[in-house]
Amino acid sequence: MVSGIYELIGRIVVRLAWLRFGRQIKIAGGVFAVLAFAIGYLLSRRQPPEG
């Protein structure tokens, strides 16, 4: 019973946050994806030390 109330409150808070900040969340997610890709690419292209 109590866990159901907490779950409902959590769903409401997430929905309100998404309605208010949805655009910013999407932009931040896109920026994070590009950074993760760039870092992965740079790490895959680095030269190992000789020796």
N, C-alpha and C positions, 0 to 999 in steps of 0.2 A: 504494500500500500504506500509506504513512505517513499520507496524507491521509484514508484510510478510518478509521484509528485515531483521528485527531483528530476526525473527524466523529462517530464513535461516542461518544467522550468528551463532545463538545458536546451530543449528543442526551441522554445520561444526565444531564448537569448540568442541562439545561433541564427535563427531566422531573422531577427531584428538586426543583428550585426551584418548579415549578408545583404539585407535590404539597404542598410545605410552605407556600408563600405564595400559592396560587391565589386564595383569598378576598380577600386584601389587594390582589392585582393587579387583580382584577375591580372592587373598590371604587375603587381609584385610577384605573382606566380610566373608570369612570362619572363620577367627580368631574372628571376632565380633560375629558370630553365636555361636561358641563354648563358648565364654565368657558369652553370654546371657543365654545359656542353663545351664552352670555351676552355674551362679548366681541364676537363677530361681530354680535350684535343691537345692542349699544350703539354699535359703530362705524358700523353702517348707519343709525342714527337720529340721529347727531350733526348739528348744524347747521353748514353751511360758513360760514366768516367772510365778512362782507359787505365789498364794496369791490373 
